[in-house]
Amino acid sequence: MDYKFTTQDGKTFSRIQYVKLQLTKTIEKQLKPFQKFNIIAFGSSLAMWQQEPVNATKENAASALSWINKQGMLGGTNIEKGLFAALQTKEHLEAIYLLSDGAPSDGIKDVNQMKSALKNRVQDRVKQNLPTVRVDAISFMLGGTETQQERVAAQNFLAGIAEATNGSFRLIDNKVKLLEQSEMEMEIEQIQEDLKHLRSRNTHNPQNCLLYTSPSPRDRQKSRMPSSA
């Protein structure tokens, strides 16, 4: 996540700085107190803000923002570890927002194996009378030195996860010319619209929404890329 890029208006960000900025905006502007959320950062290791989703009170939002700002790189990229940690909650989780800027370097690396394992985990939740969960995945690959093959592998892996759960997949790469109000922010705004939709449907019985993120730099091993936060 240390890879840097410059927006059209001349501002320079590392990937992790930019994603932290947009995640902060989402928490500050869109989450309501009756909604529940959590944040998981994953690399080779795992960092969870809370063990279970909590209500988005002002106090919890402030705690989440402080936690986000302290996060750094966590080694390689183990999407399996982070994703399955998110699915362990006994809350009535409705959506996971998965953000990464690379294919896995640890854990399950084959997309078909990942899809099969993920479907099994979701079905296990259904057997426990918990609702099915969709995973909306974003591949954020601005800047960086990944080869085209590495970029395609990352995109295919995340797209496969989204497909397995009837979620959506979005790609943000070097073909996008970012302004500070930009493609990445528009993708975050789409998440915000999703949250509004959940809010309108669940005023009396809200489902829980998990924001799921990953800061992890593979660029400190060889010159490989990280996952995103």
C-alpha positions in Angstrom: 0.0 0.0 0.0 3.0 2.3 -0.1 2.7 2.7 -3.9 1.9 6.3 -4.8 0.0 8.0 -7.5 -0.9 11.6 -8.4 -4.4 12.8 -9.1 -5.2 15.1 -12.0 -5.3 18.1 -9.6 -1.7 17.4 -8.6 -2.2 15.7 -5.2 -0.1 12.7 -4.4 -1.4 9.8 -2.3 -0.1 6.3 -1.4 -2.8 3.7 -1.9 -3.3 3.2 1.8 -3.6 7.0 2.4 -6.2 7.4 -0.2 -8.3 4.4 0.9 -8.1 5.6 4.6 -9.4 9.0 3.5 -12.4 7.5 1.7 -13.2 5.0 4.4 -13.1 7.8 6.9 -15.6 9.8 4.8 -18.0 6.8 4.7 -17.9 6.3 8.4 -18.4 10.0 9.2 -21.1 10.7 6.7 -23.2 7.6 6.1 -23.3 5.2 9.0 -26.2 5.7 11.4 -26.3 4.7 15.1 -28.6 1.8 14.6 -26.4 0.2 12.0 -23.6 -2.1 13.0 -20.2 -2.4 11.5 -16.7 -3.6 11.9 -13.3 -3.2 10.2 -10.8 -5.9 9.5 -7.3 -5.2 8.2 -5.6 -8.2 6.7 -2.2 -9.1 5.3 -0.2 -12.1 6.3 -1.6 -11.3 9.8 -5.0 -10.0 10.9 -6.1 -7.0 12.8 -9.8 -6.6 13.9 -11.1 -3.3 15.2 -13.7 -5.2 17.2 -14.4 -8.9 17.8 -18.0 -8.4 16.7 -19.8 -5.6 14.8 -21.0 -2.7 17.0 -23.5 0.1 16.6 -22.2 3.1 14.8 -22.6 5.5 17.6 -20.5 8.7 17.7 -18.2 7.2 20.2 -17.7 4.0 18.2 -17.2 5.9 14.9 -14.5 8.1 16.6 -12.8 4.9 17.9 -12.9 3.3 14.4 -11.4 6.4 12.8 -8.6 6.5 15.3 -8.0 2.8 14.7 -7.9 3.2 10.9 -5.4 6.0 11.2 -3.0 3.8 13.2 -3.1 0.9 10.7 0.0 0.2 8.6 1.3 -2.7 6.6 0.6 -6.3 7.6 2.9 -8.3 5.4 1.6 -10.4 2.5 -2.0 -10.8 1.4 -4.2 -13.5 3.0 -7.7 -12.8 1.7 -9.0 -16.1 3.0 -8.0 -15.3 6.6 -9.6 -11.9 6.6 -12.8 -12.9 4.8 -13.4 -15.9 7.0 -12.8 -13.9 10.1 -15.6 -11.6 9.0 -17.9 -14.5 8.4 -17.4 -15.9 12.0 -19.8 -13.3 13.5 -23.1 -14.5 14.8 -24.7 -11.2 13.9 -27.2 -10.9 11.1 -24.6 -9.7 8.6 -25.9 -8.6 5.3 -22.9 -7.2 3.4 -19.1 -7.4 3.4 -17.1 -4.7 1.5 -13.8 -6.3 0.5 -11.0 -4.1 -0.7 -7.6 -5.3 -1.9 -4.9 -4.2 -4.3 -3.4 -7.6 -5.1 -4.0 -11.4 -5.4 -3.4 -13.5 -2.3 0.2 -14.4 -1.4 -0.9 -16.5 1.5 -3.9 -18.8 2.3 -6.1 -20.0 -0.6 -4.7 -18.7 -3.8 -6.8 -20.6 -6.4 -10.0 -18.7 -7.3 -12.1 -21.8 -7.7 -11.1 -23.2 -4.3 -11.8 -19.8 -2.8 -15.3 -19.7 -4.3 -16.1 -23.2 -3.1 -14.8 -22.6 0.4 -16.7 -19.3 0.6 -20.0 -20.8 -0.5 -19.6 -23.5 2.1 -19.0 -20.9 4.8 -22.0 -18.9 3.7 -24.2 -22.1 3.7 -22.9 -22.9 7.2 -24.3 -19.5 8.3 -27.7 -20.2 6.7 -27.8 -23.5 8.6 -27.5 -21.5 11.8 -30.5 -19.4 10.7 -28.3 -16.5 9.8 -29.0 -14.6 6.5 -26.9 -15.2 3.4 -24.1 -12.6 3.0 -23.0 -10.8 -0.2 -19.4 -9.7 -0.7 -18.9 -6.5 -2.8 -15.2 -6.5 -3.9 -13.1 -3.6 -5.1 -9.7 -4.1 -6.8 -7.7 -0.8 -6.1 -4.6 -0.9 -8.2 -3.6 2.7 -9.0 0.2 3.2 -9.3 2.4 0.2 -8.5 4.7 -2.0 -10.4 2.6 -5.1 -10.9 2.8 -6.8 -14.2 -0.4 -7.1 -16.3 -0.5 -10.8 -15.4 -0.5 -9.9 -11.6 -3.2 -7.3 -12.1 -5.4 -9.7 -14.0 -4.9 -12.4 -11.4 -6.0 -10.0 -8.6 -9.0 -8.9 -10.6 -10.1 -12.4 -11.3 -9.7 -13.5 -7.7 -11.8 -10.6 -6.3 -14.4 -10.9 -9.1 -14.8 -14.6 -8.3 -15.5 -13.9 -4.7 -18.1 -11.4 -5.6 -19.7 -13.8 -8.1 -19.8 -16.6 -5.5 -22.0 -14.4 -3.2 -24.1 -12.5 -5.8 -22.1 -9.4 -4.9 -20.5 -6.8 -7.2 -17.0 -6.3 -8.4 -15.4 -2.9 -9.2 -12.0 -2.2 -10.7 -10.0 0.9 -10.1 -6.6 0.9 -12.0 -4.2 3.1 -13.9 -6.7 3.7 -16.7 -8.6 5.9 -14.3 -7.5 9.5 -14.1 -8.3 10.5 -10.5 -9.3 13.8 -9.2 -9.6 14.2 -5.4 -13.4 13.7 -6.1 -12.7 10.7 -8.2 -13.4 7.2 -9.3 -12.4 5.8 -5.9 -14.6 8.2 -4.2 -17.5 7.4 -6.5 -17.0 3.7 -5.6 -17.2 4.6 -1.9 -20.3 6.7 -2.7 -21.8 3.6 -4.2 -21.2 1.8 -0.9 -22.8 4.7 0.8 -25.9 4.3 -1.4 -25.9 0.7 -0.4 -25.9 1.7 3.2 -28.8 4.1 2.6 -30.7 1.2 1.0 -30.1 -1.0 4.0 -31.1 1.8 6.3 -34.4 2.4 4.5 -35.3 -1.3 4.6 -34.3 -1.9 8.2 -35.3 1.0 10.3 -37.1 -1.3 12.8 -35.0 -4.4 12.4 -31.6 -3.3 11.0 -29.2 -5.8 9.4 -25.6 -5.4 10.2 -23.2 -4.0 7.7 -19.5 -4.8 7.9 -16.9 -2.6 6.3 -14.0 -4.8 5.5 -10.6 -3.5 4.5 -7.1 -4.7 4.2 -3.8 -2.8 4.5 -1.0 -5.1 3.6 2.1 -4.4 1.6 3.7 -7.1 -0.4 6.0 -4.4 -1.7 8.2 -5.0 1.3 8.8 -8.5 0.1 10.5 -8.5 -3.3 8.7 -5.8 -5.2 5.3 -7.4 -5.0 2.1 -5.4 -4.3 0.0 -5.1 -1.2 -3.6 -5.3 -0.3 -5.5 -2.1 0.4 -6.8 -0.5 3.5 
